[in-house]
């Protein structure tokens, strides 16, 4: 069993209602689903594969081979010590934003990734409007919540892209590609490897493979969507297993609130849950309380507790 795969080309045709229902189910019951026929040109996706893979091989691989996780794994295996590599991930990763300097020198990388990010940002904004509609919120509600509406630093929604590679690991049983976590922000759009798997999401008590589907875009919901939806849409735990063969490519883009954005359950969804807006914001069936908070304050907690239980993060954040 894999996560749902949805044909996004049907969102504006006769099958719109059915497609909207599939996306709603993906958000509500899974927290993960895949879009095919999403409108991003395949020619662009093929260029993204090429420039990111070349970047890793030419500019990143040597540094990874001398990195902390490689060194720690060698110490365990060469000294025949018991135990596993802890508190690090078998991952090479760097971040692309509109404001940071892209130091990559691979030919075509900057132009290709800038074009790719523009396409992904449009898809993210489209997906948020679909969530608005499925939740019965006014159009643009989530995106408006992510922005303060004011000018200045940290007042606009943040769109970032993490370019990751998971090299082959000689002892995948002793280290994790990426430790289990939920994502802190809003909507995450992942362009993962066509061949090399390893990504899993937790559904109930079972880890399920997020199966490679060529040129699909994987969507998952972050913690802030869980709060805004009053628990209707859960952020799902996920992890990446280290693999003995092949280099896994993973390009995750995320549309997050500004650090100054105030995040709280949508009042309409509190009323639907039978709760007064001034009372505790309790999610149906979970008992989790969602306080009203600044996203920047949540991130301060998340950076310390990313790989720990999710619910205490909501309690630990400073409520407004």
WOLINHU-V604121 format. One record per residue. N is the residue number from 1. RES is the residue in one small letter. PSI is psi in whole degrees, -180 to 180 (999 if undefined). D_LAST is the distance of its C-alpha to the last C-alpha in Angstrom with 2 decimals. Layout:
n: <N & N>
res: <RES & RES>
psi: <PSI & PSI>
d_last: <D_LAST & D_LAST>
//
This chain:
n: <1 & 2 & 3 & 4 & 5 & 6 & 7 & 8 & 9 & 10 & 11 & 12 & 13 & 14 & 15 & 16 & 17 & 18 & 19 & 20 & 21 & 22 & 23 & 24 & 25 & 26 & 27 & 28 & 29 & 30 & 31 & 32 & 33 & 34 & 35 & 36 & 37 & 38 & 39 & 40 & 41 & 42 & 43 & 44 & 45 & 46 & 47 & 48 & 49 & 50 & 51 & 52 & 53 & 54 & 55 & 56 & 57 & 58 & 59 & 60 & 61 & 62 & 63 & 64 & 65 & 66 & 67 & 68 & 69 & 70 & 71 & 72 & 73 & 74 & 75 & 76 & 77 & 78 & 79 & 80 & 81 & 82 & 83 & 84 & 85 & 86 & 87 & 88 & 89 & 90 & 91 & 92 & 93 & 94 & 95 & 96 & 97 & 98 & 99 & 100 & 101 & 102 & 103 & 104 & 105 & 106 & 107 & 108 & 109 & 110 & 111 & 112 & 113 & 114 & 115 & 116 & 117 & 118 & 119 & 120 & 121 & 122 & 123 & 124 & 125 & 126 & 127 & 128 & 129 & 130 & 131 & 132 & 133 & 134 & 135 & 136 & 137 & 138 & 139 & 140 & 141 & 142 & 143 & 144 & 145 & 146 & 147 & 148 & 149 & 150 & 151 & 152 & 153 & 154 & 155 & 156 & 157 & 158 & 159 & 160 & 161 & 162 & 163 & 164 & 165 & 166 & 167 & 168 & 169 & 170 & 171 & 172 & 173 & 174 & 175 & 176 & 177 & 178 & 179 & 180 & 181 & 182 & 183 & 184 & 185 & 186 & 187 & 188 & 189 & 190 & 191 & 192 & 193 & 194 & 195 & 196 & 197 & 198 & 199 & 200 & 201 & 202 & 203 & 204 & 205 & 206 & 207 & 208 & 209 & 210 & 211 & 212 & 213 & 214 & 215 & 216 & 217 & 218 & 219 & 220 & 221 & 222 & 223 & 224 & 225 & 226 & 227 & 228 & 229 & 230 & 231 & 232 & 233 & 234 & 235 & 236 & 237 & 238 & 239 & 240 & 241 & 242 & 243 & 244 & 245 & 246 & 247 & 248 & 249 & 250 & 251 & 252 & 253 & 254 & 255 & 256 & 257 & 258 & 259 & 260 & 261 & 262 & 263 & 264 & 265 & 266 & 267 & 268 & 269 & 270 & 271 & 272 & 273 & 274 & 275 & 276 & 277 & 278 & 279 & 280 & 281 & 282 & 283 & 284 & 285 & 286 & 287 & 288 & 289 & 290 & 291 & 292 & 293 & 294 & 295 & 296 & 297 & 298 & 299 & 300 & 301 & 302 & 303 & 304 & 305 & 306 & 307 & 308 & 309 & 310 & 311 & 312 & 313 & 314 & 315 & 316 & 317 & 318 & 319 & 320>
res: <x & x & x & x & x & x & x & x & x & x & x & x & x & x & x & x & x & x & x & x & x & x & x & x & x & x & x & x & x & x & x & x & x & x & x & x & x & x & x & x & x & x & x & x & x & x & x & x & x & x & x & x & x & x & x & x & x & x & x & x & x & x & x & x & x & x & x & x & x & x & x & x & x & x & x & x & x & x & x & x & x & x & x & x & x & x & x & x & x & x & x & x & x & x & x & x & x & x & x & x & x & x & x & x & x & x & x & x & x & x & x & x & x & x & x & x & x & x & x & x & x & x & x & x & x & x & x & x & x & x & x & x & x & x & x & x & x & x & x & x & x & x & x & x & x & x & x & x & x & x & x & x & x & x & x & x & x & x & x & x & x & x & x & x & x & x & x & x & x & x & x & x & x & x & x & x & x & x & x & x & x & x & x & x & x & x & x & x & x & x & x & x & x & x & x & x & x & x & x & x & x & x & x & x & x & x & x & x & x & x & x & x & x & x & x & x & x & x & x & x & x & x & x & x & x & x & x & x & x & x & x & x & x & x & x & x & x & x & x & x & x & x & x & x & x & x & x & x & x & x & x & x & x & x & x & x & x & x & x & x & x & x & x & x & x & x & x & x & x & x & x & x & x & x & x & x & x & x & x & x & x & x & x & x & x & x & x & x & x & x & x & x & x & x & x & x & x & x & x & x & x & x & x & x & x & x & x & x & x & x & x & x & x & x & x & x & x & x & x & x>
psi: <134 & -180 & 159 & 142 & 126 & 131 & 104 & -13 & -16 & 6 & -24 & 13 & -157 & -22 & 22 & -48 & -43 & -38 & -41 & -40 & -38 & -40 & -41 & -44 & -41 & -40 & -42 & -39 & -18 & -49 & -1 & 138 & 166 & 140 & 129 & 160 & 48 & -4 & -9 & 124 & 135 & -33 & -39 & -44 & -38 & -37 & -39 & -45 & -46 & -49 & -34 & -40 & -42 & -41 & -45 & -49 & -42 & -39 & -17 & -29 & -43 & -43 & -39 & -39 & -16 & 17 & 172 & -48 & -36 & -44 & -44 & -40 & -41 & -40 & -40 & -48 & -41 & -31 & 2 & 42 & 152 & 162 & -180 & 167 & 123 & 152 & 15 & 164 & 148 & 70 & 138 & 129 & 143 & 161 & 138 & 128 & 178 & -18 & -22 & 159 & 128 & 107 & 0 & 137 & -3 & 127 & 131 & -7 & -52 & -45 & -43 & -46 & -31 & -43 & -42 & -44 & -36 & -43 & -43 & -36 & -42 & -41 & -39 & -44 & -36 & -43 & -37 & -37 & -34 & -40 & -42 & -52 & -44 & -28 & -4 & 24 & 159 & 150 & 130 & 3 & -50 & -45 & -39 & -39 & -28 & -15 & 146 & -18 & 7 & 164 & 155 & 176 & 140 & 29 & -12 & 153 & 149 & 131 & 114 & 162 & 123 & 123 & 112 & 148 & 139 & 99 & 162 & 141 & 128 & -19 & 72 & -15 & -10 & -3 & 153 & 140 & -51 & 124 & 152 & 137 & 166 & 161 & 139 & -31 & -133 & -93 & 129 & 134 & 115 & 129 & 101 & 172 & 142 & -24 & -52 & 117 & -154 & -22 & 130 & 147 & 152 & 119 & 114 & -119 & 15 & 132 & 125 & 136 & 135 & 90 & 138 & 127 & 117 & 125 & 20 & 158 & 120 & 130 & 132 & 153 & 139 & -180 & -35 & -30 & -37 & -44 & -50 & -35 & 5 & 38 & -2 & -43 & 112 & 144 & 131 & 142 & 141 & 163 & 166 & 126 & 143 & 144 & 146 & -20 & 142 & 153 & 118 & 124 & 139 & 115 & 103 & 120 & 143 & 132 & 107 & 159 & 159 & 157 & -24 & 1 & 139 & 124 & 131 & 160 & 141 & 128 & -39 & -36 & -25 & -44 & -40 & -30 & 1 & 24 & 141 & 142 & -27 & -9 & -179 & 139 & 89 & 126 & 137 & 138 & -8 & -29 & 4 & 132 & 133 & 110 & 170 & 126 & 165 & 136 & -36 & -38 & -38 & -42 & -33 & -40 & -45 & -41 & -26 & -24 & 19 & -41 & 13 & 178 & 143 & -47 & -41 & -22 & -41 & -34 & -31 & -26 & 144 & 114 & 151 & 999>
d_last: <41.97 & 39.67 & 36.56 & 37.16 & 38.87 & 38.41 & 40.74 & 38.44 & 41.45 & 41.56 & 38.19 & 39.96 & 43.19 & 44.58 & 42.57 & 39.19 & 38.07 & 39.19 & 37.51 & 34.19 & 34.54 & 35.28 & 32.17 & 30.07 & 31.80 & 31.24 & 27.46 & 27.26 & 29.95 & 30.12 & 27.29 & 30.27 & 33.14 & 35.62 & 36.70 & 40.33 & 41.91 & 38.59 & 40.28 & 39.84 & 43.44 & 45.08 & 46.83 & 43.52 & 42.37 & 45.70 & 45.25 & 41.80 & 43.44 & 46.22 & 44.36 & 41.68 & 44.40 & 46.56 & 43.74 & 43.18 & 46.91 & 47.74 & 44.72 & 42.64 & 44.89 & 46.60 & 43.40 & 42.10 & 45.41 & 44.74 & 41.06 & 39.43 & 39.45 & 43.13 & 44.04 & 42.31 & 44.05 & 47.39 & 47.02 & 46.54 & 49.36 & 51.88 & 51.53 & 51.48 & 48.45 & 46.63 & 43.02 & 40.94 & 39.09 & 35.54 & 32.26 & 33.68 & 34.42 & 37.80 & 36.45 & 37.05 & 34.13 & 33.15 & 30.56 & 31.34 & 29.00 & 29.83 & 29.16 & 30.65 & 34.40 & 36.39 & 39.12 & 40.92 & 44.58 & 45.68 & 47.56 & 45.69 & 42.40 & 40.34 & 41.76 & 41.46 & 37.90 & 36.74 & 38.44 & 37.03 & 33.43 & 33.95 & 35.21 & 32.45 & 29.72 & 31.45 & 31.68 & 27.97 & 27.16 & 29.81 & 28.42 & 24.94 & 26.75 & 28.69 & 25.59 & 24.33 & 27.71 & 27.97 & 24.64 & 25.65 & 23.08 & 24.23 & 25.80 & 23.57 & 20.27 & 19.27 & 20.58 & 18.82 & 15.43 & 16.46 & 17.24 & 15.41 & 18.64 & 18.97 & 21.57 & 21.24 & 20.66 & 18.22 & 17.53 & 19.84 & 19.92 & 21.70 & 25.00 & 26.66 & 29.75 & 30.71 & 34.48 & 35.45 & 38.82 & 39.67 & 43.21 & 45.69 & 45.23 & 48.34 & 46.59 & 43.79 & 43.66 & 42.49 & 39.50 & 36.77 & 36.53 & 32.73 & 30.93 & 29.13 & 25.51 & 23.21 & 22.13 & 18.60 & 18.60 & 19.88 & 23.62 & 26.19 & 29.84 & 32.40 & 36.03 & 37.63 & 41.16 & 43.87 & 45.79 & 44.05 & 41.59 & 39.32 & 35.94 & 34.92 & 32.02 & 31.31 & 32.00 & 31.92 & 33.67 & 35.88 & 35.62 & 36.93 & 38.34 & 36.85 & 40.42 & 41.61 & 42.46 & 44.12 & 42.04 & 39.30 & 35.64 & 33.44 & 30.07 & 27.26 & 23.69 & 20.80 & 17.63 & 15.61 & 18.35 & 18.02 & 14.38 & 15.24 & 18.38 & 16.83 & 19.21 & 22.25 & 22.72 & 22.41 & 22.36 & 25.68 & 26.81 & 29.58 & 31.90 & 35.00 & 38.17 & 40.53 & 43.82 & 47.32 & 48.53 & 47.34 & 44.50 & 41.47 & 39.81 & 36.15 & 34.36 & 30.73 & 28.83 & 25.14 & 23.14 & 19.54 & 16.50 & 16.26 & 14.17 & 12.26 & 11.84 & 8.78 & 9.81 & 9.85 & 13.11 & 15.40 & 15.71 & 19.45 & 19.35 & 17.35 & 20.10 & 22.75 & 21.64 & 22.15 & 18.62 & 17.13 & 14.02 & 12.40 & 13.57 & 12.79 & 13.06 & 16.33 & 18.56 & 22.18 & 24.57 & 22.21 & 19.92 & 17.17 & 13.67 & 11.33 & 7.58 & 5.58 & 5.34 & 7.64 & 11.10 & 12.26 & 10.12 & 11.53 & 14.88 & 14.94 & 14.84 & 17.22 & 19.71 & 20.24 & 20.30 & 21.76 & 24.83 & 23.37 & 22.27 & 19.59 & 17.81 & 16.78 & 14.95 & 12.44 & 12.13 & 12.21 & 9.40 & 6.58 & 3.79 & 0.00>
//
